Amino acid sequence: MADLNVKINDLRLKNPVMTASGTFGYGLEFADFVPLDQIGGIIVKGTTLKPREGNDYPRMAETPQGMLNCVGLQNKGVDYFIGHIYPEIKDIDTNMIVNVSGDSPESYAETAGRLDVLDGIPAIEVNISCPNVKEGGMAFGVTCAGAASIVKAVRARYHKTLIVKLSPNVTDIAGIARACEDEGADSVSLINTLMGMAIDIEHRRPKLSIRTGGLSGPAVKPVAVRMVNDVARAVKIPVIGLGGISTAEDAIEFLMAGATAVQIGTANFLDPRVTIKVRDGISDWLDRHGCKSVTEIINCLA
Ligand SMILES: Cc1cc2nc3c(=O)[nH]c(=O)nc-3n(C[C@H](O)[C@H](O)[C@H](O)COP(=O)(O)O)c2cc1C
């Protein structure tokens, strides 16, 4: 059987399939359905310095081949995470990675600093791309200077693997990825959701409480593959690809486009075992094509 191990900086993944933040809780919620230790990594819910209520309901709307959400980073804050959730998840035998958000360079850095000391968290994913919060979030991810300011502040306080999650709601995602690399990011992940809107025509109002939301699911995949390829051609650090993956074939497209690993988000809502199925499908594909290691197909485009 082909070797599925990959590396993101110092982070060793037993296979390249991870779960995306906000779609897999803290992992524990899925433990009855999926052997968590067989997933390459679990990116837990978005975590902020102070607790956040999130946005009003409705927060979700189905769209063709996808969904819109405006959850708005609802969470109980980093101290609650450290005191109550970390003890429950720290011994899960996979890479438990915390997704971090904030409203200023200082708040991102403070949250990252508090996570730096946790032995069971080998990496963080800094979200500079959430479209559903008024302050901070995506605002930092849409300019090179904004992205650089967050990465610089976090890098000063965080000493383990630092992944930066990029926004697709930009014209030059490669430039923003380079700005993150220049400030010391170890990896970039992309894409977060694409800004969208849906309308309830009977009531003549937006379907989501805050008018707009983030589009995810199969509908976004071609946009995501293109952006992963743009970024992989522009930076030397490893790229993590996501956006619309629900099958092994989808994941292989991202690997060939230049991703060292992938994440699966919305598809977990339809099939909680999708990560394991995608891992097995990648393994079968590699065996059928005579590949000894998954690394043979990463960034392999002619
Ligand atoms: C309900 C929901 C909540 C999400 N929450 C977060 C979050 O807290 N932090 C983050 O970086 N991304 C968040 N995302 C974005 C996903 O992690 C992912 O980037 C996006 O959905 C694209 O992948 P997919 O098409 O596989 O879902 C969320 C997505 C959904 C659908």
The ligand as an ORCA input file, in Angstrom:
! r2SCAN-3c Opt
* xyz 0 1
  C     -20.868     26.225      9.161
  C     -19.461     26.619      8.811
  C     -18.649     27.199      9.800
  C     -17.334     27.568      9.494
  N     -16.525     28.114     10.485
  C     -15.235     28.422     10.199
  C     -14.350     28.917     11.217
  O     -14.716     29.057     12.400
  N     -13.085     29.244     10.870
  C     -12.621     29.084      9.582
  O     -11.449     29.387      9.308
  N     -13.420     28.595      8.609
  C     -14.703     28.265      8.890
  N     -15.516     27.762      7.899
  C     -14.975     27.582      6.527
  C     -14.512     26.142      6.284
  O     -13.529     25.749      7.208
  C     -13.992     25.975      4.834
  O     -12.927     26.880      4.630
  C     -15.055     26.249      3.782
  O     -16.314     25.767      4.192
  C     -14.696     25.631      2.422
  O     -14.556     24.234      2.500
  P     -15.762     23.210      2.136
  O     -16.316     23.613      0.816
  O     -15.133     21.860      2.161
  O     -16.780     23.375      3.227
  C     -16.835     27.381      8.177
  C     -17.664     26.799      7.198
  C     -18.949     26.408      7.492
  C     -19.790     25.770      6.408
*
